[in-house]
Amino acid sequence: MRRTSLSRRTGGTGPAAATGATAAALLLALSACGSGNEGASDDTPQETGQEGAAGHGSAAGPFGPGCSDFPREGAGSFEEMADQPFATAIADSPVLGNLADALERSGLSDHMDTAEGMTVFAPVDDAFDMYPDGEMDDLLEDPGGLAHLLNYHVVAGEVPSAELDGGVFDALNGGQVRSSASGGWYTVDGYAPVVCADVETANATVHVVGMLLIPS
């Protein structure tokens, strides 16, 4: 459910230490469920507006099975997002609401609205529920740790989907994000599926991913 995870605030036992433990725990969870995500690709082929293979799509607009979750008009629609800077564009999104909340808590919202020419691998709301119970609460108590996690989802320069196959990109937190394409599907860091590619905001190209990216 939208924003449910991020609305919970509890007293952690040490936010900075919890950040590392959270990442380790989530990596184990991701390893366990990675094969399940691959199976999900059998449900509906990834499609562009006009062509159905990975490597196409920028000219045709946003594409992918998750694009249908965005409203057709009004707040959070592709049309409105294209005219707004990133943090403002997702503020009332029914798909990226948890990310918007996390950006606010980490203090990154203003930067994401004023930065120019960036690419964001934006996790859907459900991606935040992949943390074990209580771990997200601890992370929310540590704005620095949360910012480090979120900045791993952002790279400088606008990268269209056509450049995601075999891509290696420098993330704003100092790490490297890798992407690949196979069978018409994009994957980031070997496990996170791109569910809606080539979404545009006024200052960013956005590839919506179904899982959080975890810095190594």
C-alpha positions as CSV (number, residue, x, y, z in Angstrom):
1,M,0.0,0.0,0.0
2,R,1.3,3.4,-0.9
3,R,3.5,5.1,1.7
4,T,2.6,2.5,4.4
5,S,6.2,1.5,5.1
6,L,7.5,5.1,5.4
7,S,4.8,6.3,7.7
8,R,6.0,4.0,10.5
9,R,8.6,5.6,12.9
10,T,10.0,3.7,15.8
11,G,13.0,4.2,18.1
12,G,15.9,2.4,16.5
13,T,18.9,0.9,18.4
14,G,21.4,2.9,16.5
15,P,20.6,4.3,13.0
16,A,24.1,4.3,11.5
17,A,24.8,0.8,12.5
18,A,21.4,-0.3,11.4
19,T,22.0,0.9,7.9
20,G,24.7,-1.6,7.2
21,A,22.7,-4.4,8.8
22,T,19.7,-3.4,6.7
23,A,21.7,-3.6,3.5
24,A,23.1,-7.0,4.4
25,A,19.7,-8.4,5.3
26,L,18.1,-7.0,2.2
27,L,20.8,-8.4,-0.1
28,L,20.0,-11.9,1.3
29,A,16.3,-11.3,0.7
30,L,17.0,-10.2,-2.9
31,S,19.2,-13.2,-3.5
32,A,16.4,-15.4,-2.4
33,C,13.7,-13.8,-4.5
34,G,15.7,-13.0,-7.6
35,S,14.5,-16.1,-9.5
36,G,10.9,-15.1,-8.8
37,N,11.3,-11.8,-10.5
38,E,12.7,-13.4,-13.6
39,G,9.6,-15.6,-13.7
40,A,7.4,-12.5,-13.5
41,S,8.6,-11.5,-17.0
42,D,6.6,-14.4,-18.5
43,D,3.3,-12.7,-17.6
44,T,3.4,-9.8,-20.1
45,P,6.1,-9.0,-22.7
46,Q,7.7,-5.6,-22.2
47,E,6.4,-3.3,-24.9
48,T,7.3,0.1,-26.2
49,G,4.7,2.5,-27.7
50,Q,5.6,1.1,-31.1
51,E,8.4,-1.5,-30.8
52,G,8.6,-4.4,-28.3
53,A,12.3,-5.0,-27.8
54,A,14.8,-3.6,-25.3
55,G,16.9,-0.9,-26.7
56,H,14.0,0.9,-28.2
57,G,11.5,3.3,-26.6
58,S,12.9,6.8,-26.2
59,A,11.2,8.2,-29.2
60,A,8.0,6.3,-28.5
61,G,7.8,7.5,-24.9
62,P,7.6,5.5,-21.6
63,F,7.2,1.7,-22.0
64,G,7.1,-1.4,-19.9
65,P,4.5,-3.4,-18.0
66,G,4.5,-1.0,-15.0
67,C,3.6,2.1,-17.1
68,S,-0.1,1.2,-16.9
69,D,0.1,1.9,-13.1
70,F,0.6,5.6,-13.7
71,P,-2.5,7.8,-14.1
72,R,-3.5,8.8,-17.6
73,E,-3.9,12.5,-16.6
74,G,-3.5,14.8,-13.6
75,A,-0.9,14.6,-10.8
76,G,1.6,11.8,-11.4
77,S,0.7,11.4,-15.1
78,F,3.5,11.3,-17.7
79,E,2.3,14.5,-19.2
80,E,2.4,16.4,-16.0
81,M,5.7,14.8,-14.9
82,A,7.4,16.0,-18.1
83,D,6.9,19.6,-17.1
84,Q,8.0,19.3,-13.5
85,P,11.4,18.8,-11.8
86,F,11.8,15.3,-10.4
87,A,10.9,15.6,-6.7
88,T,7.9,17.7,-7.5
89,A,6.9,15.4,-10.3
90,I,6.6,12.4,-8.0
91,A,5.3,14.2,-4.9
92,D,1.7,12.9,-5.5
93,S,2.5,9.9,-7.5
94,P,0.5,6.7,-6.8
95,V,3.5,4.7,-8.0
96,L,6.5,6.6,-6.5
97,G,5.0,8.1,-3.4
98,N,7.3,6.2,-1.0
99,L,10.3,7.4,-2.9
100,A,9.0,11.0,-2.6
101,D,8.7,10.5,1.2
102,A,12.1,9.0,1.5
103,L,13.6,12.0,-0.4
104,E,12.0,14.4,2.0
105,R,13.2,12.5,5.0
106,S,16.8,12.3,3.6
107,G,16.9,16.0,2.8
108,L,17.4,15.3,-0.9
109,S,14.2,16.7,-2.4
110,D,15.5,20.2,-3.1
111,H,18.6,18.8,-4.7
112,M,16.5,16.5,-6.9
113,D,14.5,19.5,-8.1
114,T,17.4,21.8,-8.9
115,A,19.9,19.2,-10.4
116,E,20.2,19.2,-14.1
117,G,20.6,16.3,-16.5
118,M,20.3,13.2,-14.3
119,T,19.0,9.7,-14.6
120,V,17.0,8.1,-11.7
121,F,16.4,4.4,-11.2
122,A,13.2,5.1,-9.3
123,P,11.9,2.2,-7.0
124,V,8.1,1.6,-6.9
125,D,6.3,1.8,-3.6
126,D,6.3,-1.9,-3.0
127,A,10.1,-2.0,-3.3
128,F,10.3,-0.4,0.1
129,D,8.3,-3.2,1.7
130,M,11.2,-5.6,0.8
131,Y,13.1,-4.5,3.9
132,P,12.6,-6.9,6.9
133,D,10.2,-5.7,9.5
134,G,11.6,-2.7,11.5
135,E,14.6,-2.2,9.3
136,M,13.1,0.6,7.3
137,D,12.1,2.4,10.5
138,D,15.8,2.3,11.6
139,L,16.9,3.6,8.3
140,L,14.4,6.4,8.4
141,E,16.0,7.6,11.6
142,D,19.3,8.0,9.8
143,P,19.0,10.7,7.1
144,G,22.6,10.3,6.0
145,G,22.3,6.5,5.6
146,L,19.0,7.0,3.7
147,A,20.6,9.6,1.4
148,H,23.5,7.2,0.7
149,L,21.0,4.6,-0.3
150,L,18.9,6.9,-2.5
151,N,21.9,8.5,-4.2
152,Y,22.8,5.0,-5.4
153,H,19.7,5.3,-7.6
154,V,20.9,8.5,-9.3
155,V,23.5,9.0,-12.0
156,A,24.7,12.2,-13.7
157,G,23.6,12.7,-17.2
158,E,20.4,11.5,-18.9
159,V,20.6,7.9,-20.0
160,P,17.9,6.6,-22.4
161,S,16.8,3.0,-22.4
162,A,18.8,2.4,-25.6
163,E,22.0,2.8,-23.5
164,L,21.0,0.4,-20.7
165,D,22.3,-2.8,-22.3
166,G,25.8,-3.3,-20.9
167,G,25.7,0.0,-19.1
168,V,28.0,0.9,-16.2
169,F,27.2,4.3,-14.6
170,D,28.7,6.3,-11.7
171,A,26.1,6.8,-9.0
172,L,26.0,10.0,-6.9
173,N,27.0,8.1,-3.8
174,G,30.3,7.0,-5.3
175,G,29.2,3.5,-6.3
176,Q,28.6,2.0,-9.8
177,V,25.3,0.9,-11.2
178,R,25.2,-1.7,-13.9
179,S,22.4,-2.5,-16.3
180,S,21.7,-5.1,-18.9
181,A,19.1,-6.3,-21.4
182,S,17.9,-9.8,-22.2
183,G,14.9,-11.1,-24.0
184,G,13.4,-7.6,-24.3
185,W,13.7,-6.9,-20.5
186,Y,16.1,-4.6,-18.7
187,T,17.6,-5.4,-15.4
188,V,19.7,-3.2,-13.0
189,D,22.5,-4.7,-10.9
190,G,21.5,-8.2,-12.0
191,Y,18.2,-8.4,-10.1
192,A,16.1,-5.2,-10.2
193,P,13.7,-5.3,-13.2
194,V,12.9,-2.1,-15.1
195,V,9.1,-2.0,-15.1
196,C,8.7,1.4,-16.9
197,A,11.5,2.9,-18.9
198,D,12.1,6.3,-20.4
199,V,9.8,8.4,-18.2
200,E,10.7,12.1,-18.5
201,T,10.6,14.9,-16.0
202,A,11.8,18.4,-16.6
203,N,15.3,17.6,-15.3
204,A,15.7,13.8,-15.4
205,T,15.2,10.6,-17.4
206,V,13.5,8.1,-15.1
207,H,13.6,4.3,-15.3
208,V,11.2,2.8,-12.8
209,V,12.5,-0.3,-11.1
210,G,10.6,-3.0,-9.2
211,M,13.2,-3.4,-6.4
212,L,15.5,-1.2,-4.3
213,L,19.1,-1.0,-5.5
214,I,21.5,-1.8,-2.6
215,P,25.0,-0.2,-2.6
216,S,27.8,-2.8,-2.2
